[in-house]
């Protein structure tokens, strides 16, 4: 058993030396994410509020190309009812076609449609945003070093530039952005959305809601993963204990310690 | 193999076995006499077999849904993560499985280094192992390219560009590898093909690795030759099977923790950004298991020599049975070697850390010293140590240190010393 302990030590050592924590020195803002930890899961109301922030604020520039409207009613997500999701989908004009005459046409969205993109293509997005492409948000949380904490901080990190820093037109100062210069204007301001459940729409609250929504968008099966993980590990531990005693029993026939 | 005389009891069994001795093989595998003092460091062979099978099975499933095309690879991976039933589970097992595989193989290799398992008569086992390790690195590297994220693309660019260091033909080789003038769709499709092929090559080599092992039998922590079968051995089944099984379960708990709770911690965030040939990431870093070699590559100022140093760092291991001149296998009886062994372990960990840091200033200096020491260990320290080191007395059998020398053993020892 002493040797097993050593295995774990070596293992921990390797984990500590993984390069991932190296790059950033800025301390991110922290908050109590509901999805962290062994039993972490999403708060439905928070995901629904987050979707509201996304669709009313972010979606005017940021696409979410891997999500469909049907995802909004799926288990583990915001869990809108299917009828609600249908209404949400129908509120978007989707280009479809070509029809029998070879013409493209628009129709109300269906559950199977992907989220409507704000721009036709990357070039159009760049042209409308001073040359910067607003990244697709489907996996954004997983695509940034600091993850949820980083983007949460970024949304609240807008400040007046310090003395001596001059900014070009359309460039803003953000203390969490790499290089501190960002081409996105502060997207959130007090009361920019009106929550129907009466939650106060402070910048901090909206940031937290929308980041939770983005986390779900990046990891739609996070809840299922955590639940299955707990069962799998408990099962493995029980089996390990049983096998340990079987091993002891079998090895008791030889005068060697295992 | 000691069991040619095995005959199946049933008539049908005998008929079959005379034509294809599968039953003899099964009998050999269950009865295989194994030293009874093997510690838990010896369980990683079984764990590695598990890792290989896991990678093959999950990989086959992923290949049914993955699309090897530069425009669709990233999308198809997201399709697996979102819409394929338990696709997220299969992909996370496969991605973390690669890291677990390397974790296990490094423990397996360093166990060999500590107990001198590479020495005569086990050189062939060792060399096959090194080939397997090289193929693993190739497979892992190409697998990391398949999701076609930013690190995939730029990692592939950096690594394939290493071949351009070869004088005269280098540039031509790189173009040939890429199938074009940059890393692009032809590169992706051939990497996918090779990534699919290599695990089966590894599987074949694993069979040879085990076959070669079963000729002399296992080394053991005492590092002495033992009589087989004898009081020093136990049959593989059930003794070693259950012990390997127990260790495997412990390993699976760690594995499961990564898969279910921190599935992305061993990967790089940039790989969730779709590959873009026009945007270079700030730091291009390989996966953690390649970092020590990456550090060696970067610590040499010349590109060609850097590549040579990196390759030598791996290939030098194949010459280890002849570089280590000591007659004693186990570090338990080699007080000096034991210390140098742990320094080497620290050296490799330091190299790994430096591989993750930017190659500048103090980091670069430390990486250079560590690289020099790495080669010093194998080329100078090991050969000299074999002649200079005063080793501790080695017991004659595994049971002796436990039971104390009987009169028989004392006699045997006298005979041994007369011979010398």
HADDOCK unambig.tbl for C-alpha pairs under 7 A between the chains (distance, minus, plus):
assign (segid A and resid 3 and name CA) (segid B and resid 40 and name CA) 6.61 0.50 0.50
assign (segid A and resid 4 and name CA) (segid B and resid 40 and name CA) 6.89 0.50 0.50
assign (segid A and resid 17 and name CA) (segid B and resid 353 and name CA) 6.16 0.50 0.50
assign (segid A and resid 18 and name CA) (segid B and resid 288 and name CA) 6.39 0.50 0.50
assign (segid A and resid 19 and name CA) (segid B and resid 356 and name CA) 5.22 0.50 0.50
assign (segid A and resid 38 and name CA) (segid B and resid 261 and name CA) 6.92 0.50 0.50
assign (segid A and resid 139 and name CA) (segid B and resid 272 and name CA) 6.68 0.50 0.50
assign (segid A and resid 142 and name CA) (segid B and resid 269 and name CA) 5.90 0.50 0.50
assign (segid A and resid 142 and name CA) (segid B and resid 272 and name CA) 6.33 0.50 0.50
assign (segid A and resid 143 and name CA) (segid B and resid 269 and name CA) 4.54 0.50 0.50
assign (segid A and resid 143 and name CA) (segid B and resid 270 and name CA) 5.43 0.50 0.50
assign (segid A and resid 143 and name CA) (segid B and resid 271 and name CA) 6.88 0.50 0.50
assign (segid A and resid 143 and name CA) (segid B and resid 272 and name CA) 4.67 0.50 0.50
assign (segid A and resid 143 and name CA) (segid B and resid 273 and name CA) 5.84 0.50 0.50
assign (segid A and resid 144 and name CA) (segid B and resid 269 and name CA) 5.46 0.50 0.50
assign (segid A and resid 144 and name CA) (segid B and resid 270 and name CA) 6.83 0.50 0.50
assign (segid A and resid 145 and name CA) (segid B and resid 269 and name CA) 5.54 0.50 0.50
assign (segid A and resid 220 and name CA) (segid B and resid 82 and name CA) 6.79 0.50 0.50
assign (segid A and resid 225 and name CA) (segid B and resid 260 and name CA) 5.68 0.50 0.50
assign (segid A and resid 226 and name CA) (segid B and resid 260 and name CA) 6.06 0.50 0.50
assign (segid A and resid 226 and name CA) (segid B and resid 261 and name CA) 6.67 0.50 0.50
assign (segid A and resid 229 and name CA) (segid B and resid 256 and name CA) 6.94 0.50 0.50
assign (segid A and resid 229 and name CA) (segid B and resid 260 and name CA) 4.97 0.50 0.50
assign (segid A and resid 233 and name CA) (segid B and resid 253 and name CA) 6.07 0.50 0.50
assign (segid A and resid 233 and name CA) (segid B and resid 256 and name CA) 6.67 0.50 0.50
assign (segid A and resid 236 and name CA) (segid B and resid 249 and name CA) 6.67 0.50 0.50
assign (segid A and resid 236 and name CA) (segid B and resid 253 and name CA) 6.38 0.50 0.50
assign (segid A and resid 240 and name CA) (segid B and resid 246 and name CA) 6.13 0.50 0.50
assign (segid A and resid 240 and name CA) (segid B and resid 249 and name CA) 5.80 0.50 0.50
assign (segid A and resid 240 and name CA) (segid B and resid 250 and name CA) 6.82 0.50 0.50
assign (segid A and resid 243 and name CA) (segid B and resid 246 and name CA) 5.91 0.50 0.50
assign (segid A and resid 244 and name CA) (segid B and resid 246 and name CA) 6.16 0.50 0.50
assign (segid A and resid 247 and name CA) (segid B and resid 242 and name CA) 5.86 0.50 0.50
assign (segid A and resid 247 and name CA) (segid B and resid 243 and name CA) 6.33 0.50 0.50
assign (segid A and resid 250 and name CA) (segid B and resid 239 and name CA) 6.81 0.50 0.50
assign (segid A and resid 251 and name CA) (segid B and resid 239 and name CA) 6.58 0.50 0.50
assign (segid A and resid 256 and name CA) (segid B and resid 37 and name CA) 7.00 0.50 0.50
